[in-house]
Amino acid sequence: MKNAVELFKVLGNETRLEMLHWLKEPMRHFDKPTAHLTKNMSEKGGVCVGDIQEKTTLSPSTVSHYLKMMQSVGLLESERHGQWTYYRRNEEVLQELSRYIGEEL
């Protein structure tokens, strides 16, 4: 795994881990219908950055920074619709990380 150290750095924060957990089951953790990117807009779905920020109670700039960090190492994907950005987990990278931990470490 080429960026394992960077991935582990990003995962070394409780709030960022919580965000990944919430995005695993967005319908369970974000109860507002407006929080979700509807399936007709995108087959992959996603959660609005504003709703993620609201759930964390952190400043918008901190949440944006965290989301960008997770996206930069491949843990998240984003999709922009108008003025809103929606984030979702990158399951391929998470599976690769799981295999790396199980087989290499």
C-alpha atoms as an extended CHARMM CRD file, in Angstrom:
* protein
*
       105  EXT
         1         1  MET       CA              0.0000000000        0.0000000000        0.0000000000  PROA      1               0.0000000000
         2         2  LYS       CA              1.6980000000        3.1460000000       -1.2460000000  PROA      2               0.0000000000
         3         3  ASN       CA              0.3300000000        5.7670000000        1.1830000000  PROA      3               0.0000000000
         4         4  ALA       CA             -0.1930000000        3.6800000000        4.3430000000  PROA      4               0.0000000000
         5         5  VAL       CA              1.6190000000        6.1390000000        6.6150000000  PROA      5               0.0000000000
         6         6  GLU       CA             -0.5210000000        9.0540000000        5.4050000000  PROA      6               0.0000000000
         7         7  LEU       CA             -3.6810000000        6.9690000000        5.7600000000  PROA      7               0.0000000000
         8         8  PHE       CA             -2.8140000000        6.0600000000        9.3410000000  PROA      8               0.0000000000
         9         9  LYS       CA             -2.0580000000        9.7150000000       10.1460000000  PROA      9               0.0000000000
        10        10  VAL       CA             -5.4910000000       10.7130000000        8.9000000000  PROA      10              0.0000000000
        11        11  LEU       CA             -7.1250000000        7.8610000000       10.8300000000  PROA      11              0.0000000000
        12        12  GLY       CA             -5.3300000000        8.9340000000       14.0170000000  PROA      12              0.0000000000
        13        13  ASN       CA             -8.1020000000       11.3620000000       14.9880000000  PROA      13              0.0000000000
        14        14  GLU       CA            -11.2980000000       10.4000000000       16.8100000000  PROA      14              0.0000000000
        15        15  THR       CA            -13.5310000000       12.8420000000       14.9210000000  PROA      15              0.0000000000
        16        16  ARG       CA            -12.2880000000       11.7070000000       11.5180000000  PROA      16              0.0000000000
        17        17  LEU       CA            -12.9150000000        8.0790000000       12.5360000000  PROA      17              0.0000000000
        18        18  GLU       CA            -16.4250000000        9.0420000000       13.6360000000  PROA      18              0.0000000000
        19        19  MET       CA            -17.0410000000       10.7180000000       10.2830000000  PROA      19              0.0000000000
        20        20  LEU       CA            -16.0600000000        7.5090000000        8.4640000000  PROA      20              0.0000000000
        21        21  HSD       CA            -18.3490000000        5.5500000000       10.7670000000  PROA      21              0.0000000000
        22        22  TRP       CA            -21.2900000000        7.8990000000       10.1040000000  PROA      22              0.0000000000
        23        23  LEU       CA            -20.7280000000        7.7520000000        6.3490000000  PROA      23              0.0000000000
        24        24  LYS       CA            -20.8060000000        3.9490000000        6.4440000000  PROA      24              0.0000000000
        25        25  GLU       CA            -24.5400000000        4.1170000000        7.2340000000  PROA      25              0.0000000000
        26        26  PRO       CA            -25.6370000000        7.6420000000        6.3250000000  PROA      26              0.0000000000
        27        27  MET       CA            -29.3710000000        6.9270000000        6.5260000000  PROA      27              0.0000000000
        28        28  ARG       CA            -28.9140000000        5.8700000000       10.1470000000  PROA      28              0.0000000000
        29        29  HSD       CA            -26.6790000000        8.7450000000       11.2550000000  PROA      29              0.0000000000
        30        30  PHE       CA            -28.1320000000       11.6650000000        9.2850000000  PROA      30              0.0000000000
        31        31  ASP       CA            -31.8710000000       11.7230000000        9.8030000000  PROA      31              0.0000000000
        32        32  LYS       CA            -32.6730000000       14.8230000000        7.7460000000  PROA      32              0.0000000000
        33        33  PRO       CA            -33.7990000000       13.9000000000        4.2180000000  PROA      33              0.0000000000
        34        34  THR       CA            -31.9540000000       16.9530000000        2.8730000000  PROA      34              0.0000000000
        35        35  ALA       CA            -28.6610000000       15.6010000000        4.2240000000  PROA      35              0.0000000000
        36        36  HSD       CA            -28.4820000000       12.9060000000        1.5560000000  PROA      36              0.0000000000
        37        37  LEU       CA            -27.6880000000       13.0990000000       -2.1060000000  PROA      37              0.0000000000
        38        38  THR       CA            -30.6660000000       11.4210000000       -3.6950000000  PROA      38              0.0000000000
        39        39  LYS       CA            -30.1600000000        8.3650000000       -5.8420000000  PROA      39              0.0000000000
        40        40  ASN       CA            -31.5950000000       10.0520000000       -8.9350000000  PROA      40              0.0000000000
        41        41  MET       CA            -28.8200000000       12.6780000000       -8.7420000000  PROA      41              0.0000000000
        42        42  SER       CA            -26.0900000000       10.1070000000       -8.2090000000  PROA      42              0.0000000000
        43        43  GLU       CA            -26.0140000000        6.3370000000       -8.0660000000  PROA      43              0.0000000000
        44        44  LYS       CA            -23.3550000000        6.5050000000       -5.3640000000  PROA      44              0.0000000000
        45        45  GLY       CA            -25.1210000000        8.8470000000       -2.9370000000  PROA      45              0.0000000000
        46        46  GLY       CA            -23.4170000000       11.0470000000       -0.3580000000  PROA      46              0.0000000000
        47        47  VAL       CA            -23.9390000000       13.3220000000        2.6490000000  PROA      47              0.0000000000
        48        48  CYS       CA            -23.8810000000       17.1130000000        2.5250000000  PROA      48              0.0000000000
        49        49  VAL       CA            -20.8320000000       18.7020000000        4.1370000000  PROA      49              0.0000000000
        50        50  GLY       CA            -23.0780000000       21.0670000000        6.1190000000  PROA      50              0.0000000000
        51        51  ASP       CA            -24.8470000000       18.1580000000        7.7650000000  PROA      51              0.0000000000
        52        52  ILE       CA            -21.5360000000       16.5000000000        8.6200000000  PROA      52              0.0000000000
        53        53  GLN       CA            -20.3810000000       19.7820000000       10.1620000000  PROA      53              0.0000000000
        54        54  GLU       CA            -23.5950000000       20.1020000000       12.1660000000  PROA      54              0.0000000000
        55        55  LYS       CA            -23.1950000000       16.5940000000       13.5990000000  PROA      55              0.0000000000
        56        56  THR       CA            -19.5830000000       17.1920000000       14.6550000000  PROA      56              0.0000000000
        57        57  THR       CA            -20.2740000000       20.5770000000       16.2820000000  PROA      57              0.0000000000
        58        58  LEU       CA            -16.8240000000       21.6700000000       15.0570000000  PROA      58              0.0000000000
        59        59  SER       CA            -16.2320000000       24.7980000000       13.0100000000  PROA      59              0.0000000000
        60        60  PRO       CA            -16.9900000000       24.5940000000        9.2930000000  PROA      60              0.0000000000
        61        61  SER       CA            -13.3270000000       25.2430000000        8.4610000000  PROA      61              0.0000000000
        62        62  THR       CA            -12.1590000000       22.3560000000       10.6780000000  PROA      62              0.0000000000
        63        63  VAL       CA            -14.6900000000       19.9550000000        9.1850000000  PROA      63              0.0000000000
        64        64  SER       CA            -13.7520000000       21.0300000000        5.6440000000  PROA      64              0.0000000000
        65        65  HSD       CA            -10.0860000000       20.4950000000        6.4830000000  PROA      65              0.0000000000
        66        66  TYR       CA            -10.7890000000       17.0190000000        7.8860000000  PROA      66              0.0000000000
        67        67  LEU       CA            -12.8740000000       16.0420000000        4.8480000000  PROA      67              0.0000000000
        68        68  LYS       CA            -10.1760000000       17.2690000000        2.4620000000  PROA      68              0.0000000000
        69        69  MET       CA             -7.5300000000       15.3100000000        4.3990000000  PROA      69              0.0000000000
        70        70  MET       CA             -9.5850000000       12.1320000000        4.1450000000  PROA      70              0.0000000000
        71        71  GLN       CA            -10.2450000000       12.7480000000        0.4700000000  PROA      71              0.0000000000
        72        72  SER       CA             -6.5570000000       13.4310000000       -0.2560000000  PROA      72              0.0000000000
        73        73  VAL       CA             -5.5660000000        9.9540000000        0.9730000000  PROA      73              0.0000000000
        74        74  GLY       CA             -8.4750000000        8.3400000000       -0.8640000000  PROA      74              0.0000000000
        75        75  LEU       CA            -10.7520000000        7.4880000000        2.0690000000  PROA      75              0.0000000000
        76        76  LEU       CA            -13.5470000000        9.7410000000        0.7690000000  PROA      76              0.0000000000
        77        77  GLU       CA            -14.9790000000       10.7680000000       -2.5590000000  PROA      77              0.0000000000
        78        78  SER       CA            -16.9110000000       13.9720000000       -3.1340000000  PROA      78              0.0000000000
        79        79  GLU       CA            -19.4610000000       15.1920000000       -5.6110000000  PROA      79              0.0000000000
        80        80  ARG       CA            -20.5560000000       18.7700000000       -6.0920000000  PROA      80              0.0000000000
        81        81  HSD       CA            -24.1430000000       19.7060000000       -6.9370000000  PROA      81              0.0000000000
        82        82  GLY       CA            -24.6890000000       23.4350000000       -7.2450000000  PROA      82              0.0000000000
        83        83  GLN       CA            -23.3400000000       25.0800000000       -4.1220000000  PROA      83              0.0000000000
        84        84  TRP       CA            -23.3720000000       21.8530000000       -2.0940000000  PROA      84              0.0000000000
        85        85  THR       CA            -20.6510000000       19.2190000000       -1.7820000000  PROA      85              0.0000000000
        86        86  TYR       CA            -21.5720000000       15.6710000000       -0.8190000000  PROA      86              0.0000000000
        87        87  TYR       CA            -19.1200000000       13.1440000000        0.6170000000  PROA      87              0.0000000000
        88        88  ARG       CA            -19.1570000000        9.3560000000        0.6550000000  PROA      88              0.0000000000
        89        89  ARG       CA            -16.7030000000        6.6590000000        1.6800000000  PROA      89              0.0000000000
        90        90  ASN       CA            -14.3820000000        5.1790000000       -0.9140000000  PROA      90              0.0000000000
        91        91  GLU       CA            -15.0660000000        1.5250000000       -0.1590000000  PROA      91              0.0000000000
        92        92  GLU       CA            -12.3300000000        0.2920000000       -2.5140000000  PROA      92              0.0000000000
        93        93  VAL       CA             -9.6190000000        2.0990000000       -0.5410000000  PROA      93              0.0000000000
        94        94  LEU       CA            -11.0980000000        0.9700000000        2.7710000000  PROA      94              0.0000000000
        95        95  GLN       CA            -11.0970000000       -2.6610000000        1.5720000000  PROA      95              0.0000000000
        96        96  GLU       CA             -7.5090000000       -2.2820000000        0.3700000000  PROA      96              0.0000000000
        97        97  LEU       CA             -6.5380000000       -0.8860000000        3.7760000000  PROA      97              0.0000000000
        98        98  SER       CA             -8.2800000000       -3.7940000000        5.5020000000  PROA      98              0.0000000000
        99        99  ARG       CA             -6.4080000000       -6.3120000000        3.3250000000  PROA      99              0.0000000000
       100       100  TYR       CA             -3.1190000000       -4.5130000000        4.0060000000  PROA      100             0.0000000000
       101       101  ILE       CA             -3.6610000000       -4.6750000000        7.7570000000  PROA      101             0.0000000000
       102       102  GLY       CA             -4.7390000000       -8.3290000000        7.5950000000  PROA      102             0.0000000000
       103       103  GLU       CA             -1.9640000000       -9.5340000000        5.3180000000  PROA      103             0.0000000000
       104       104  GLU       CA              1.0090000000       -7.2130000000        5.7430000000  PROA      104             0.0000000000
       105       105  LEU       CA              0.9590000000       -6.0820000000        9.3700000000  PROA      105             0.0000000000
